[in-house]
Structure formats: C-alpha cells, structure tokens
Amino acid sequence: MAVDSFETGHDEQRTGLPRPTGLLDVLSVAAVALDTRGRIVFWTPQAEDLFGYSAEEALGKHAARLLIHPEHLQAVVSLFTEVLETGRGWAGTFPVRHKDGGSRLTEFRTMRLLDDLGDVYALGIAADHTLLQRVETDLALCEQLINQSPIGLALLDPELKYLLVNPALERIDGIPAEDHIGRRLRETLPFPDVDTVESALRQVLTTGTPLLDQYHVGRPSADPGHEHAWSLSFYRLEDPGGRVLGAAASVVDVTERHRAAAEADRARRRLALIADASARVGTALDVEQTARELAEIAAPALADVVAVDVLDSALSCRMRRRDNGPEIFRALALKAAHPTVALHAADSPGDLAAYEGDRLVTLCVHTGRPVLVRHVGPQDLPRIARDPEAGALLAQAGVHSYLAVPLIAHGEVLGALDLKRTRNPAPFDEDDVVLAVELAGRAAVAIDNARWFQSVRNTALTLQRSLLPEHSAHHTGLELASRYQPAQATSEVGGDWYDVIPLTGDKTALVVGDVMGNGIDAAATMGRLRTATCAYADLDLDPGAVLQHLDKITCDLEHYIVTCLYAAYDPRTGRCSVANAGHMPPALARPGAAPRLLDLPAAAPLGVGGVRFETTTVALRPGDVLVLYTDGLVETRQHPIDDRLNALLDLLGEPDRPLEETCDVLLHGLRHPDDHDDVALLIARAL
C-alpha cells in the first residue's frame, strides 16, 4: 500500500512530499544493473530510450558484448572488475553501441551494490553526453546572465517569496540578496502601489501571460530622499510538464529616463503656463484685475499661496525714494490653491502695509532681484511674515519654501510677486525662479500700462467732473435730475456733457453734448464748448442760432466733431424750443400717453461747417418729462439702434416716477458694466 501510494501520489497534496522536478525527465537518466558475471539483471525504460534495446532484448545479456564496441571491451571489463572488487565508483564518458549500429557518447556513474543476501551487483547511471553538455552550458549561461546582468532579476515561488536575487537587484533596491530570500515581494518593493504589483503578478501566475514593461515610481531605502523609477516585467516559470514553479521578475532602473521625461514634461507645462499667462494676464487696463489674473495663473501651477503686492508710490505714479528703509505696499491680489491658514497671515487685497527694510519682500524691491529661500526654517519666518502672529500662521500652514520676484516694467520696480509652498513638497529651484521672473515681467508691463492709464483716466475724469455743472435743483417751472457715468476702465473718459443754464425771464436752457474722442483732450474740448454755450445762451439767442455759433467755434478745433442738443424752456408759455446738431433725439413722456421721441429736423454735427440748424417748438404740459441723453445710453455693438430706442421708451412708461429714480432706472436698464462709452443724462419735468 505504501509503495502504491508513493508511486501514484504524484501531487504534493496527497503525499505531503514536495512535487518532483522535471530535470531528470529532461535528462532521461537511465539505470542498468549487472551481476558479477556482467549480465544485465535490471533495465529501465529510460535505458531503452537511450540505447535502443527493449527490456526483453537486454535482460540476461552480457552487457559488454551488447553495448560496447570490441576495441573498448577490455577497458570496460577492467573498470567493471575494479568497481566490484574495490567498491570505488567510477564516473566518466564512454562511447556506447546503439541498437541501430551507431555510437552514442554517454555519461556514466558506476557504483557497487549489495543486497540483503550479500550478493554483489554493479549499478550504472547513464545519460546522453551531448544532452548533459547542453544542459550544463544552459545552466552556466543562465548563471552568468543572472549574476552579471545590469538588469535586476528575481525568482519567486508561487507564494511570491524570493528564491533568488541577482547582484543587480541588490544595487537597485539597496537590500542584500540574503535579506531577500524567504521574504515576500511587498516587503522589499518601495512602491506605493505594491498591492497593484502583487495583483498583477498573481494574474501572471494564473494565466501564464507575461506582463511587460510596467512603469512604477518609488523611493528606495538606499536613496529615500529622491524619487526613482523602474520598469518591471513578470513571467511565469513552468517545468517541462507544465507545472508552475513560480515567477521571474526583471527590474530595469529607468530613473534617468523618468527624470528626463519629467523635466521635458515640466518644460512643456512651463511653456503652456507662459502661453496661458500671455492670454489671460492683462486682459483689461485695470491694475487690480491684472494682479488677480497673475495670482490665478501662479496658483497652483507655481505655488500654493500667491500674493501680488504693489508699492503704493508706484500705484500713485510717484517717484520712490532710493534707500534701504521701509516700504509701503498695497496688496492687490491673494490666491491659495487650497484652504489654508496662510491666507490669514497675508495682507488682504486693498490693504496698505509697511514692511521694514530687513523683510525679504522689501529686499526684493530694493535690489530688483528675486529672493529665494529653498528651505524655510524658523529663523526665516520673521523675515517673511508681517508680524510674529503671521509667522506662527505660516508655520502652522507648513510653509517650507519661499520665493519673492520683483515686478519690473521699463526699468522701474513696481512691487513683488510673493510665492509660498505648503502642500507641494518640492522646494523652489532655479527653474521656478526663471518661470516666476517671466510671469512677473509680463504682468508688470500690464500693471504699468494699467496704472498709467488709470492715472490719465482719473485726471480726465476729475477734469470732466469739474467742468460739469453743479446746478441748482430749483428752476422756475422745472424739476431737474442728471447723471454723468464714465465708461469702464477698458476705455478712456470721453467728452460727454450736460448743462442747465438760467436765462432771462425765468427761462432755462437745457444742453446735452458729446465730443467725439476720449481722454484729457476730449474733456478739455468739452469744457471750452460748455463755456461758449453758456456765453451764447446768455445772449438769449434762438437755439438754432446758438448752435450756429458753436459750429463756427468747433470748426476751429482740429479733428473734433461734436453732437449737441440745445433746448430753451419758457415756463410762462409752457413752450420749449429745441435745436439738434446730429444728436440723439430727446424723449418725451406725457401722463396718459405713450412715450415718444421728438421728431426734429436732421442736421449735421458741430464742426462740419456751413450747416443751418433749425429750431422746433414743443409744448410742455405740467407733468411732461423731457429726457436728453448722449448716445452711450442707447448705442451698443450688438443691438440695432431702433431696438435700443424702443427699450428707452419702454422704461419711461411711468412719467410720475421721481426723476432721480428715473435716472437710475434708465442707467440700470440700458447700461452694461462693460459699455465702452460715457453717458450724460439730463431729465426735466414741467411743473
């Protein structure tokens, strides 16, 4: 029973013994036993395969006469006798005669046997010499390849425990070969995704399909401070019978390739970031918006916390003193890539803050050069933060690297781009400095353009507002309301104006005009025309005559065309005389009737010359509302002018509404924040 169990129990589960390997099957080792007379008494099937004779043909035959050529017979008999007499085994190679008549060079191991009766036998173990040489060569080749290969190699059993590790893998993972043996794969691999690796390897063991060139990144114990990359391939190992022996793993260190690819990808992302900044930074001539755009580009692409601070002197277009003292900054933008207490350590946009000369941001604007602190320590925080409390917040936020870059335009330092890293583990390096300088330089030019534009615009707006009337709200027979609304920061101030001029006999002149153009020149021209209008109105001239005189003056002003509407109201007669010089028609809203546009004779603008301006008289009843406006109220680039005029009339459907409220309704209903033109609005109600 035990013999049967041993012979038939070929699987390990049934016998409890290790399963046999297939190497002996590959070698086809034959066994032959001879008695003391040299006759064959045992003959295995492998011997039949090796020598060609069946057991019936070989058993009982004299082995030397059957298998040895006559010229070798004496030497074989001598060796056989020596083995039987001395008990010393013999090993060597000898030519054997095959049944087919040919000769086979055969490797022998010969030894003496004794049975329990004291009988002596000779046992010969034989295998084909050529096959043995090939196996030996293959083994030697494999051993040298494994030991000398620059590729890390490992053999693992079905439980994914190491059986063999070559020197290259020792160098790759930094663990001695003997420390691998018996350990599981996950105990040595420095990959964060080791579960995925093990799962893939088990799939290879199950299916037999190799898994090639799997890319993995980690930090080996031999170099924990740097990231390495490896290419892994897995293969299933089987014996000739198809039994799974385990798996082979090859590991190629591709760190240099990984770093080169990462650097190339980093360069691509930097170029993309610069291209994105070119498109997104400086979209409007507005300092605050430009600063916000810069901060939004830099976080999180370059830093976790970004602040843009401009020198208050630069923002006011004042000359900055040249010394190493404190500087006053105005915070313009603050952006974080994620929620962080570091935001509470920074100045809020719009705030003014004074930083002493020893602070890094002050040093940055004084020298006009970047200030880089790769690794921020406790000794650095007092020079970065505005005060100790802010320094504690930066430490709590985990600020570990800092970079300040000056905002320089046309040789003038305007402020600084302030960058901090908290979650991003990499410290700022020289490449980051180059990128930050490029971004800051592009933004600085846009900020410089915006600050000068805003300065000129504010000057023009101040001039224009100073030239507009501060009229009394009380005029005989009239209730008045007015508005002036400049265009947004994307455009300069224009030359729109309105005026209310007291005339003799309790009459009142109402004027609205528009100088074509913008900026200080347009505002100044508007002021000259307003002064002239007041002078001619004081002569109590017909509205058409007033425009005639203004036309002559405008012709003397080069490159200027002006539209103007002039109306004179007499409360004693309730009549309003109106003349138009190329201007938008006034609107009349009358209680109990639909609002309408006054039908006035068309005429060219002022400045054309040689044009006659006609006067039209309109009766104003108590409660009637007359609306005078410039084209900025109704003209847009997207809508037909007729649609906009109809919208104006729709908004005038409640003539009893307070005039101040009517002004707000018209501006809110017809104006868009991005409209490119100024608006002058003058509304009068007859009492």
C-alpha positions in Angstrom: 0.0 0.0 0.0 2.8 2.4 0.9 4.5 1.6 -2.4 1.3 2.1 -4.4 0.7 5.4 -2.5 4.2 6.6 -3.3 4.1 5.6 -7.0 0.6 7.0 -7.7 0.6 10.0 -5.4 2.3 12.5 -7.7 0.6 15.5 -6.3 2.0 17.2 -3.2 -1.4 17.5 -1.6 -1.9 13.7 -1.5 1.6 12.6 -0.3 2.7 15.5 1.8 6.0 15.4 -0.1 7.4 18.1 -2.5 6.3 17.5 -6.0 9.1 16.1 -8.2 11.0 18.4 -10.5 11.2 17.8 -14.2 15.0 18.0 -14.6 15.5 14.2 -14.5 12.8 13.8 -17.1 14.7 16.3 -19.3 18.0 14.4 -18.9 16.3 11.0 -19.4 18.6 9.3 -16.9 18.8 5.5 -17.5 19.7 2.9 -14.8 21.2 -0.6 -15.6 22.2 -3.3 -13.0 24.7 -6.1 -13.7 25.6 -9.2 -11.8 29.1 -10.3 -11.1 29.3 -12.1 -14.4 28.5 -8.9 -16.2 25.0 -9.9 -17.2 22.1 -7.4 -17.3 19.6 -8.0 -14.5 17.8 -4.6 -14.3 16.8 -2.4 -17.3 14.7 0.8 -17.1 12.5 2.3 -19.8 15.0 5.2 -20.0 17.7 2.7 -20.9 15.6 1.5 -23.8 15.2 5.2 -24.9 19.0 5.8 -24.5 20.4 2.5 -26.0 17.5 1.4 -28.2 17.1 -2.1 -26.7 13.9 -3.2 -25.1 14.0 -5.0 -21.7 13.4 -8.4 -23.4 16.3 -7.8 -25.6 18.7 -6.7 -22.9 17.9 -8.7 -19.7 20.2 -11.7 -19.3 22.6 -10.5 -21.9 26.3 -9.8 -21.3 26.3 -6.0 -21.1 29.8 -5.6 -22.6 29.1 -7.6 -25.7 25.7 -5.9 -26.2 26.7 -2.3 -25.6 30.5 -2.0 -26.1 32.5 -2.0 -29.3 35.1 -4.7 -29.4 38.0 -2.3 -29.3 36.8 -0.9 -26.0 35.8 -4.3 -24.5 39.0 -5.0 -22.5 39.0 -1.5 -20.9 35.3 -1.8 -19.8 35.9 -5.3 -18.3 38.8 -3.9 -16.3 36.8 -1.0 -15.0 33.9 -3.3 -14.1 36.1 -5.6 -12.2 37.8 -2.8 -10.3 34.4 -1.4 -9.2 33.2 -4.8 -7.9 36.4 -5.6 -6.1 37.2 -2.3 -4.5 33.7 -0.7 -4.1 35.1 2.6 -5.5 32.7 4.2 -8.0 33.7 5.4 -11.5 32.5 8.4 -13.4 33.3 9.2 -17.0 32.3 9.4 -20.6 32.3 6.3 -22.8 31.0 5.5 -26.3 28.1 3.0 -26.3 26.9 1.0 -29.2 23.3 1.7 -30.1 20.9 -0.8 -31.4 20.8 1.0 -34.7 24.6 0.3 -35.1 25.6 3.8 -34.3 27.7 5.0 -31.4 26.4 7.3 -28.6 28.8 9.2 -26.3 27.3 8.5 -22.9 28.0 10.0 -19.4 28.3 7.2 -16.7 28.2 7.0 -13.0 29.1 3.4 -11.9 28.9 2.0 -8.3 28.8 -1.3 -6.4 25.5 -2.6 -4.8 25.0 -5.2 -2.1 21.6 -6.8 -1.3 20.5 -8.3 2.0 21.9 -11.7 1.0 25.4 -10.4 0.4 25.2 -10.6 -3.3 27.1 -8.0 -5.3 25.9 -6.0 -8.3 27.1 -3.2 -10.4 24.8 -0.2 -10.9 25.3 2.1 -13.9 23.6 5.5 -14.2 23.8 6.9 -17.7 22.6 9.9 -19.7 23.3 11.2 -23.1 26.6 13.2 -23.0 25.6 15.7 -25.6 22.3 16.5 -23.8 24.3 16.8 -20.5 26.7 19.3 -22.1 23.8 21.3 -23.4 22.1 21.5 -20.0 25.4 22.4 -18.4 26.0 25.1 -20.9 22.5 26.4 -20.5 22.9 26.5 -16.7 26.3 28.2 -16.9 24.9 30.7 -19.3 21.9 31.4 -17.1 24.1 31.7 -14.0 26.4 34.2 -15.7 23.5 36.2 -17.2 21.8 36.3 -13.8 24.9 37.3 -11.9 26.4 39.8 -14.4 23.3 41.3 -15.9 22.7 45.0 -15.3 19.0 44.1 -15.1 17.7 43.2 -11.7 16.4 39.6 -11.7 14.5 37.7 -9.1 12.9 34.2 -8.9 9.8 33.9 -6.7 7.9 30.8 -5.6 4.1 30.6 -6.1 3.6 32.4 -2.7 5.7 35.3 -4.2 8.6 34.7 -1.8 12.1 35.3 -3.1 14.1 32.2 -4.1 16.9 34.0 -5.8 18.1 37.6 -6.3 20.9 38.7 -8.6 23.5 41.4 -7.6 21.9 44.0 -9.9 18.7 43.8 -7.9 20.7 44.3 -4.7 22.0 47.5 -6.1 18.6 48.7 -7.3 16.6 48.3 -4.1 19.6 48.5 -1.7 18.8 45.3 0.1 21.4 42.4 0.3 20.5 39.3 -1.6 20.4 37.1 1.5 17.9 39.5 3.1 15.5 38.9 0.2 15.4 35.1 0.4 12.1 33.9 2.0 10.6 37.4 2.2 7.5 38.4 0.3 7.6 40.7 -2.6 5.7 43.5 -0.8 8.4 43.6 2.0 11.1 44.9 -0.4 9.4 46.8 -3.1 9.4 50.6 -2.4 6.3 51.3 -4.4 3.2 52.9 -3.0 1.1 50.8 -5.3 2.6 47.4 -4.2 -0.9 45.9 -4.0 -1.4 46.5 -7.7 2.0 45.0 -8.4 1.2 41.8 -6.4 -2.2 41.5 -8.0 -0.6 41.8 -11.5 2.0 39.2 -10.6 -0.7 36.7 -9.4 -2.5 37.2 -12.6 0.6 36.2 -14.5 0.9 33.1 -12.3 -2.7 32.2 -13.1 -2.8 32.9 -16.8 0.8 32.4 -17.9 0.6 35.6 -19.9 3.7 37.8 -19.4 3.3 41.3 -18.1 5.9 43.6 -19.7 7.4 47.0 -19.0 5.2 48.1 -16.1 6.2 51.6 -15.0 6.5 52.2 -11.3 7.9 55.0 -9.2 9.0 55.0 -5.6 11.8 55.9 -3.1 14.2 53.0 -2.3 15.6 52.6 1.1 19.1 53.2 -0.3 18.1 56.7 -1.5 14.9 57.7 0.3 15.4 61.4 -0.5 14.9 61.0 -4.2 12.3 59.5 -6.5 13.3 56.6 -8.7 11.6 54.8 -11.5 11.7 51.2 -12.6 10.3 49.1 -15.5 9.0 45.7 -14.2 8.3 42.6 -16.3 6.9 39.4 -14.9 7.0 35.8 -16.4 5.6 32.5 -15.2 8.0 29.7 -14.8 7.0 26.1 -15.6 8.7 22.7 -15.8 8.6 20.6 -18.9 5.4 19.0 -17.6 3.7 22.3 -17.3 3.8 22.5 -13.5 4.0 26.1 -12.3 7.3 26.6 -10.4 6.8 30.3 -9.6 7.6 33.5 -11.4 10.6 35.5 -12.7 10.7 39.3 -12.3 13.0 41.6 -14.2 13.6 45.1 -12.9 15.2 47.8 -15.0 16.2 51.1 -13.4 14.8 53.8 -15.7 15.3 56.7 -13.3 17.3 58.8 -15.7 14.7 58.3 -18.4 12.0 59.1 -15.9 13.7 62.3 -14.8 14.4 63.3 -18.4 10.8 62.7 -19.3 9.7 64.6 -16.1 11.9 67.5 -17.0 10.6 67.6 -20.6 7.0 67.5 -19.2 7.9 70.2 -16.8 9.3 72.3 -19.6 6.2 71.7 -21.6 4.0 72.7 -18.7 6.1 75.9 -18.1 5.7 76.9 -21.8 2.0 76.2 -21.6 1.8 78.3 -18.4 3.6 81.2 -20.1 1.3 80.9 -23.1 -1.7 80.8 -20.8 -0.4 83.9 -18.9 0.1 85.8 -22.2 -3.6 85.2 -23.0 -5.0 85.7 -19.5 -2.9 88.3 -17.8 -3.5 91.9 -18.7 -6.9 91.5 -20.4 -8.1 94.8 -19.1 -6.4 98.1 -18.3 -7.1 97.6 -14.6 -4.4 97.2 -12.0 -6.4 95.1 -9.6 -7.8 92.8 -12.3 -4.3 92.3 -13.8 -2.9 91.4 -10.3 -5.8 88.9 -9.8 -5.1 87.3 -13.2 -1.4 86.9 -12.3 -2.3 85.3 -8.9 -4.8 82.9 -10.5 -2.2 81.8 -13.1 0.5 81.2 -10.4 -1.6 79.2 -8.0 -1.4 76.2 -8.1 0.9 75.9 -11.1 3.8 77.5 -9.4 2.9 78.0 -5.7 0.3 77.0 -3.1 -0.1 80.6 -1.9 0.4 83.6 -4.1 0.2 87.3 -3.3 0.7 90.3 -5.6 1.8 93.5 -3.7 2.5 96.8 -5.5 4.4 99.7 -4.0 2.0 102.4 -3.0 4.3 105.0 -4.6 4.2 103.2 -7.9 0.5 102.8 -7.8 0.2 106.6 -7.3 2.7 107.2 -10.0 5.1 108.9 -7.5 8.8 108.6 -7.5 10.1 106.1 -4.9 12.9 107.2 -2.7 16.1 105.4 -3.2 17.1 104.0 0.2 17.0 100.8 2.2 14.3 101.9 4.6 10.8 100.5 5.0 8.4 100.3 2.0 4.6 100.7 1.9 2.9 98.1 -0.1 -0.7 97.9 -1.3 -2.0 94.3 -1.5 -3.7 93.8 -4.8 -4.3 90.0 -5.1 -4.2 87.0 -2.9 -4.8 83.4 -4.1 -4.4 80.0 -2.5 -4.5 76.6 -4.3 -6.4 75.1 -1.3 -7.8 76.2 2.0 -5.0 77.2 4.3 -4.4 79.4 7.4 -1.6 81.0 5.4 -4.2 83.3 3.9 -4.8 84.9 7.3 -1.1 85.7 7.5 -1.2 87.7 4.3 -2.5 91.3 3.7 -6.0 91.4 2.3 -6.4 92.9 -1.2 -6.8 96.7 -0.8 -4.9 96.9 2.5 -1.8 99.0 2.9 1.1 97.5 4.9 4.6 98.9 5.8 7.4 96.4 5.7 10.8 97.1 7.2 14.0 97.1 5.2 15.0 93.7 6.6 11.9 91.9 5.3 12.5 89.7 2.2 9.8 91.3 0.1 11.4 94.7 0.8 14.8 93.4 0.0 13.3 92.1 -3.3 12.1 95.5 -4.4 15.2 97.3 -3.1 17.6 95.1 -5.1 15.2 94.4 -8.1 16.3 90.7 -7.9 14.5 87.5 -6.8 14.8 86.4 -3.3 14.8 82.6 -2.9 14.6 80.6 0.4 14.6 76.9 -0.7 14.0 75.5 2.7 12.2 77.8 5.2 13.3 77.4 8.8 12.1 79.1 12.0 14.8 81.7 11.5 13.4 82.7 8.1 9.7 83.3 9.1 10.3 86.6 10.9 11.7 88.0 7.6 8.8 86.7 5.6 5.8 87.4 7.8 4.5 90.9 8.7 4.5 90.1 12.4 5.1 87.2 14.9 1.4 86.2 14.7 1.5 85.9 11.0 4.8 84.0 11.3 3.1 81.4 13.6 0.3 81.0 11.0 2.8 80.4 8.2 4.5 77.8 10.3 1.1 76.2 11.1 0.3 76.2 7.3 3.5 74.3 6.6 5.3 76.9 4.5 8.6 75.2 3.6 9.8 77.2 0.6 9.6 80.9 -0.3 10.2 83.0 -3.4 9.7 86.7 -4.0 10.1 88.1 -7.5 10.2 91.8 -8.4 7.6 93.3 -10.7 9.7 95.3 -13.1 8.4 97.3 -16.1 10.6 99.7 -18.2 13.3 99.5 -15.5 11.1 100.5 -12.6 10.3 98.2 -9.7 6.5 98.3 -9.2 6.2 95.7 -6.5 6.6 92.0 -5.9 5.1 88.6 -6.7 5.2 86.6 -3.4 5.1 82.8 -3.6 4.9 80.2 -0.9 4.7 76.4 -1.0 2.9 74.3 1.6 1.4 71.1 0.1 3.7 71.0 -2.9 6.7 69.0 -1.4 9.3 70.3 -3.8 11.3 73.4 -2.8 11.5 76.2 -5.3 14.5 75.8 -7.6 16.3 77.9 -10.2 13.8 76.8 -12.9 11.0 78.1 -10.7 12.8 81.4 -10.4 13.1 81.7 -14.2 9.5 81.0 -14.7 8.4 83.3 -11.9 10.5 86.1 -13.3 8.9 85.6 -16.8 5.4 85.7 -15.4 6.2 88.7 -13.2 7.7 90.6 -16.1 4.7 90.0 -18.3 2.3 91.0 -15.6 4.4 94.1 -14.6 4.1 95.5 -18.1 0.4 95.1 -18.0 0.2 96.6 -14.5 2.4 99.5 -15.6 0.1 100.2 -18.6 -2.9 99.9 -16.4 -1.6 102.2 -13.6 -0.7 105.0 -16.2 -4.0 104.5 -17.9 -5.9 104.8 -14.7 -3.8 107.9 -13.7 -4.6 109.6 -17.0 -8.2 108.4 -16.8 -8.6 109.7 -13.3 -7.1 113.0 -14.3 -9.5 113.3 -17.3 -12.5 112.2 -15.1 -11.5 114.8 -12.5 -11.3 117.4 -15.2 -14.5 116.4 -16.7 -16.4 116.3 -13.5 -15.0 119.7 -12.5 -16.4 121.1 -15.8 -19.9 119.6 -15.3 -22.4 122.0 -13.7 -23.4 121.9 -10.1 -26.8 123.3 -11.0 -29.5 124.1 -8.5 -32.3 121.7 -8.3 -34.8 124.6 -8.4 -35.5 126.3 -11.7 -38.7 128.1 -12.4 -41.3 125.8 -13.8 -38.9 122.8 -13.9 -37.8 119.9 -11.8 -34.4 118.5 -12.8 -32.2 115.4 -12.4 -29.0 114.5 -14.1 -26.3 111.8 -14.2 -22.8 111.5 -15.7 -21.4 108.0 -15.9 -17.9 107.4 -17.4 -17.1 104.3 -19.3 -15.5 101.5 -17.5 -11.7 101.0 -17.1 -11.4 99.4 -20.5 -11.8 102.7 -22.2 -10.8 106.3 -21.5 -13.0 109.1 -20.3 -15.0 110.7 -23.1 -16.3 114.2 -23.8 -19.9 113.8 -22.9 -21.5 116.7 -21.0 -24.8 118.3 -19.9 -25.6 121.8 -18.7 -28.5 123.7 -17.2 -28.3 127.4 -17.9 -30.6 130.0 -16.3 -31.8 132.6 -18.9 -33.6 135.9 -18.6 -37.4 135.9 -17.9 -37.2 132.8 -15.8 -36.4 130.7 -18.8 -33.9 127.7 -18.7 -31.6 126.3 -21.3 -31.1 122.5 -21.3 -27.9 121.3 -23.1 -26.5 117.8 -23.8 -23.5 117.3 -26.0 -20.8 114.7 -27.0 -17.3 115.4 -28.1 -16.2 112.6 -30.4 -13.0 111.3 -28.8 -11.7 110.5 -25.3 -9.1 111.4 -22.8 -8.0 114.7 -21.4 -8.1 116.4 -24.8 -11.8 115.5 -25.3 -12.6 116.6 -21.7 -10.8 119.9 -22.3 -12.6 120.5 -25.6 -15.9 119.8 -23.9 -15.0 122.4 -21.3 -14.4 125.0 -24.0 -17.6 124.3 -25.7 -19.6 124.4 -22.5 -18.1 127.8 -21.7 -19.0 129.0 -25.2 -22.5 127.6 -24.9 -23.1 129.5 -21.6 -21.9 132.7 -23.2 -24.2 132.4 -26.2 -27.1 131.3 -24.1 -26.7 134.4 -22.0 -27.4 136.4 -25.2 -30.9 134.9 -25.2 -30.4 133.7 -28.8 -32.6 131.2 -30.6 -31.4 127.6 -30.0 -30.6 127.3 -33.7 -28.5 130.4 -33.6 -26.6 129.2 -30.5 -25.7 126.0 -32.4 -24.7 128.1 -35.4 -22.1 130.0 -33.3 -20.9 126.8 -31.6 -20.4 125.2 -35.1 -18.0 128.0 -36.0 -16.0 127.5 -32.8 -15.9 123.8 -33.4 -14.6 124.2 -36.9 -11.5 125.9 -35.4 -10.8 122.9 -33.2 -8.9 120.4 -35.3 -10.1 116.8 -35.6 -13.1 117.2 -33.4 -16.7 116.5 -34.3 -19.4 117.3 -31.7 -23.1 116.4 -31.4 -25.3 118.7 -29.3 -28.9 119.2 -28.4 -29.9 122.7 -27.1 -33.4 123.4 -25.7 -34.8 126.6 -24.1 -37.9 126.3 -21.9 -40.2 129.3 -21.1 -42.4 128.4 -18.1 -44.7 131.4 -18.8 -45.8 130.0 -22.1 -45.1 126.3 -21.5 -43.2 126.1 -24.7 -39.8 124.5 -25.3 -37.7 125.5 -28.3 -35.2 122.8 -29.4 -32.4 122.6 -32.0 -30.4 119.5 -32.8 -26.8 119.2 -34.2 -26.5 115.5 -35.1 -27.5 114.3 -31.7 -29.8 111.6 -30.5 -33.5 112.8 -30.4 -34.9 113.7 -27.0 -37.7 111.6 -25.5 -41.0 113.0 -24.2 -43.0 111.1 -21.6 -46.5 112.5 -21.0 -49.0 111.3 -18.5 -51.8 109.3 -20.1 -49.8 108.9 -23.4 -47.2 106.6 -24.7 -43.6 108.0 -24.5 -42.2 109.1 -27.9 -39.1 110.6 -29.5 -39.3 114.2 -30.6 -39.3 114.5 -34.4 -36.6 117.1 -35.0 -35.1 118.2 -38.3 -31.9 116.3 -39.1 -28.7 118.3 -39.1 -25.0 117.6 -39.2 -22.8 117.7 -36.1 -20.9 120.7 -35.0 -17.6 121.2 -36.7 -18.8 120.2 -40.2 -19.3 123.9 -41.1 -21.8 125.7 -43.3 -24.8 123.9 -41.8 -28.1 125.6 -40.9 -29.7 124.5 -37.6 -33.5 124.7 -37.4 -35.4 125.3 -34.2 -38.5 123.3 -33.3 -41.0 124.4 -30.7 -42.7 121.8 -28.5 -45.4 122.4 -25.9 -44.7 121.0 -22.4 -47.7 120.4 -20.2 -47.4 120.1 -16.4 -46.1 116.6 -15.6 -44.4 116.2 -19.0 -40.9 114.7 -18.8 -38.2 115.6 -21.3 -35.2 113.3 -21.5 -32.0 114.4 -23.0 -29.1 111.9 -23.2 -25.9 111.0 -25.1 -25.5 108.0 -27.4 -23.7 106.0 -24.7 -27.0 105.3 -23.1 -28.5 103.5 -26.0 -25.8 102.5 -28.5 -24.2 99.1 -28.3 -22.2 97.0 -30.6 -24.6 94.1 -30.5 -28.1 95.6 -30.9 -29.9 97.7 -33.6 -30.3 101.3 -32.5 -34.1 101.2 -33.1 -34.4 98.3 -30.6 -32.4 100.3 -28.0 -34.5 103.4 -28.5 -37.7 101.4 -28.1 -36.2 100.0 -24.9 -35.6 103.6 -23.7 -39.2 104.5 -24.3 -40.4 101.3 -22.5 -38.5 102.4 -19.4 -40.3 105.8 -19.5 -43.7 104.3 -19.2 -44.2 105.8 -15.7 -43.8 109.6 -16.1 -44.9 110.2 -12.5 -41.9 108.3 -11.1 -39.4 110.5 -9.2 -36.8 111.9 -11.6 -33.8 110.6 -9.6 -35.3 107.1 -9.6 -35.9 107.5 -13.4 -32.2 108.3 -13.9 -31.3 105.1 -12.0 -33.9 103.0 -13.9 -32.5 104.2 -17.3 -28.9 103.6 -16.4 -29.6 100.2 -14.8 -31.9 99.0 -17.6 -29.8 100.2 -20.6 -26.2 100.3 -19.5 -23.9 97.3 -19.2 -20.8 97.3 -17.0 -18.5 96.8 -20.0 -20.0 99.5 -22.2 -17.3 101.4 -23.9 -18.8 104.9 -24.0 -19.6 107.7 -21.5 -23.2 108.7 -20.7 -24.6 112.2 -19.9 -28.3 112.2 -18.9 -30.5 115.2 -18.2 -34.2 114.9 -17.3 -36.6 117.8 -16.8 -40.3 117.7 -15.7 -42.6 120.6 -16.4 -44.3 121.9 -13.2 
